[in-house]
Amino acid sequence: MSWLIALFSRIALLCVWIWTPLVGRAFHGGWLLPLLGILFLPITTLVYILVYILVYALSGNGVTGWSWFWVVLALLLDLGAHSYPARSTIKARQSRIGMPSRPESV
């Protein structure tokens, strides 16, 4: 399920980048950080763009103060999505500890 959320956030971020100027405004015209965001932390990058645009529209500043709370929350969500496959692998290995590794060793 986490791969589905990551896929949709990557598609949404790519669409926002292609069809709106929001990514260029949030990252001041740079292309490397948004590209790395699509590859590694798509939810965090998307939330940063949304928070930046909302805060900039209201106050004229970038992401400051409590606005970082949403970015950090998205970062934790991204890290959780990346760590889910590792956790499921560890659980599977722990459940097989008592089982023999090869059928002929029984």
C-alpha positions in Angstrom: 0.0 0.0 0.0 2.9 2.4 0.7 4.2 2.0 -2.8 0.8 3.1 -4.1 0.9 6.3 -2.1 4.5 7.0 -3.2 3.5 6.4 -6.8 0.5 8.8 -6.7 2.6 11.4 -4.9 5.3 11.1 -7.6 2.7 11.5 -10.4 1.1 14.4 -8.6 4.4 16.1 -8.1 5.4 15.6 -11.7 2.1 17.0 -12.9 2.4 20.1 -10.7 6.0 20.6 -12.0 5.0 20.3 -15.7 1.7 22.2 -15.7 2.2 24.9 -13.1 4.9 27.3 -12.1 4.6 26.4 -8.4 7.7 24.1 -8.3 9.8 26.8 -9.8 8.6 29.4 -7.3 9.1 27.1 -4.3 12.6 26.0 -5.3 13.6 29.4 -6.9 13.9 28.0 -10.4 16.2 25.1 -9.5 15.6 21.7 -11.0 17.9 19.4 -9.0 16.1 19.5 -5.7 12.7 18.8 -7.2 14.1 16.0 -9.2 15.7 14.4 -6.1 12.4 15.0 -4.4 10.5 13.0 -7.0 13.0 10.2 -6.7 13.5 9.9 -3.0 11.0 12.0 -0.9 8.0 12.7 -3.1 5.5 13.4 -0.3 7.8 15.8 1.5 8.6 17.7 -1.7 4.9 18.0 -2.6 4.0 19.2 0.9 6.9 21.7 0.9 5.6 23.1 -2.4 2.0 23.4 -1.1 3.1 24.9 2.2 5.5 27.3 0.5 2.8 28.6 -1.9 0.2 28.9 0.9 2.5 30.7 3.3 3.9 32.9 0.5 0.4 33.9 -0.6 -0.6 34.8 2.9 2.5 36.5 4.3 5.0 37.0 1.5 7.6 34.8 3.3 8.8 31.3 2.6 8.3 28.3 4.9 8.9 29.5 8.4 7.9 28.6 11.9 5.0 26.2 12.3 4.9 25.7 8.6 7.9 23.4 8.9 5.7 21.1 11.1 3.8 19.9 8.0 7.0 19.4 6.1 8.5 17.3 8.9 5.3 15.3 9.2 5.5 14.6 5.4 9.1 13.6 5.9 8.1 11.1 8.6 5.5 9.7 6.3 8.0 9.3 3.5 10.5 7.6 5.8 7.7 5.3 7.0 6.8 4.4 3.4 10.5 3.6 2.7 11.0 1.5 5.8 7.8 -0.6 5.4 9.4 -3.2 3.0 12.4 -3.6 5.4 10.1 -4.2 8.4 8.0 -6.8 6.5 11.2 -8.6 5.5 12.5 -8.6 9.1 9.2 -10.0 10.3 9.2 -12.7 7.6 12.7 -13.7 8.6 11.9 -13.8 12.2 8.9 -16.1 11.6 11.2 -18.5 9.7 13.9 -18.7 12.3 12.7 -22.1 13.6 12.2 -23.5 10.1 15.0 -25.2 8.2 16.4 -23.3 5.3 16.5 -26.3 2.9 13.8 -29.0 2.6 16.4 -31.9 2.4 17.8 -31.0 5.8 14.7 -32.3 7.6 
